[in-house]
Amino acid sequence: MGRFSGKFSDKFSDKFSWPWWPRSKNNFRDEAELPFKSLEGGDRRQLLQALSALAGGGALAAMSHPAEAKDASELPPPKRALTGRDEAGKSVFKSFDVTSKVAEIDSNPGLTFYELYMTEGVPALTGLEPDPMLKGTKDFPGPGGTLFRLISYPPKRPEGYKPPPGVTFESALKELSDKVPGMGDHFDRSAPGMHTTDTIDYGVVVRGEMTLELDDGKMIHLRQGDCIAQNGTRHRWRNPLPEPCLMAYVSVGGKRG
């Protein structure tokens, strides 16, 4: 299909909302927001940034130079330390390098997967195994396997945002599956952004904020440091802020009961 225009573009944007184009309105409230209910928008975020800087000892610098939203391409790529054993059986660092497996999704600028490590079955723990990421990556592990990744989600799109020229729902899913093999197959084409995997996903918000929505329409708002155990259920992610969100996940493969 060609370029987008008119009603088709709007329909596509709404349908493919995780993690591509989040909706413009956020109708959630949670108890954690109550202490800050008198603060709105940027004022509240600036206060949170200042409190975070105070905790880290850098309050003056943070207040003098407020943090600006950046996409994944402007942030330093994460490093991954990999341990093992030498021939004498002593623990050693086998590597400490910039993550080698990075998947940038062009159809959704700012969406980036950092593929860190994976196992299949029960790990042998000899410390002599080769780096499993040398073989590439996959969508999710099989039963008993694990996969460790970071995902940088793009900021909430402004009103009227349109995907890059030529991008369609199916072409975006194909690119996702090409770069993270099989990932696009988990998305529900009959519902906007919903997807299901045969895994338990342990997730933590490393930077930014995120909302998680389930089948009943209920949403929770996750802030930096908040965690989720996503227990193989149908769900959708949305970034509610005009700044990227970085999340870390460990997925453990399971079997449907």
Residue, then its C-alpha position, 0 to 999 in steps of 0.5 A: m500500500g502507498r502513502f497515507s492520507g485522510k481517514f485511513s491514516d487515522k484508522f491505522s494510527d489508532k489500531f497499531s497503538w502498542p507500542w507505535w502510536p499511543r492514544s492522546k487521552n489518558n483516563f487513568r488515576d491512581e492513588a500514587e498521584l494524590p500527593f501531587k494532585s495540585l501540580e499539573g503537567g510539566d510542573r509535576r515532572q520537574l518536581l519529580q526530576a528534582l527529587s530524583a536528583l536530590a536523592g542522587g546528590g546532583a540537585l543543583a546541576a539538575m535544576s540548573h539544566p532541566a532534563e530534556a526528552k531524548d529518543a533512543s538514538e540520542l542516548p548512549p547504548p547500554k553495555r552488557a557485562l558477561t561473566g564466565r570461568d577460566e580454565a582454572g575454574k575461577s570467575v572472570f569477565k568474558s566481556f563488557d561491551v556495548t550491546s551487540k544485538v540492537a534492533e531499531i524499528d524504522s516504521n516506529p521511530g524511537l522503538t529500539f530493542y536491546e537484546l542482552y541474553m537468552t537461555e534454553g532449558v536448564p542452564a548448565l552453568t559451566g561458565l564455558e558456554p559461548d555467548p548465546m547472542l552470537k546466534g542471534t535473537k528471537d521473540f520469546p523463549g520456549p518452555g523453561g527458557t529465558l530472555f533478557r532485553l531492554i526496550s526503549y519506547p518512543p514518546k507519546r506522539p503529538e496530535g495528528y502524528k502520521p507514521p513514516p511514508g509507505v508504512t502500513f500495519e502489516s509492513a510494520l509487523k513484518e519489519l518487527s518480525d524481521k528484526v526480532p524474529g517472530m515478534g510481530d506474530h503475537f499481535d492481535r489484529s482485531a484489537p488495537g495493540m493487544h498481544t499475548t505471549d506464552t511467557i511470564d515477563y518480569g518488567v521494571v521501568v528503568r526510565g520514564e513512565m508507562t501504562l499497562e492495560l488488560d482485557d477489562g480496560k483497567m490500566i495501571h500507571l508505572r513510574q520509574g522503579d515500578c515493577i510488573a509480573q506479566n503472567g501470560t495475559r493479553h495486554r497493551w503498553r502505552n507511553p503516556l509522556p512526551e519523552p521516551c520510556l526505557m523498560a527492562y524485561v526478563s521473559v520466562g517461557g511457559k506452557r498454557g494450562 
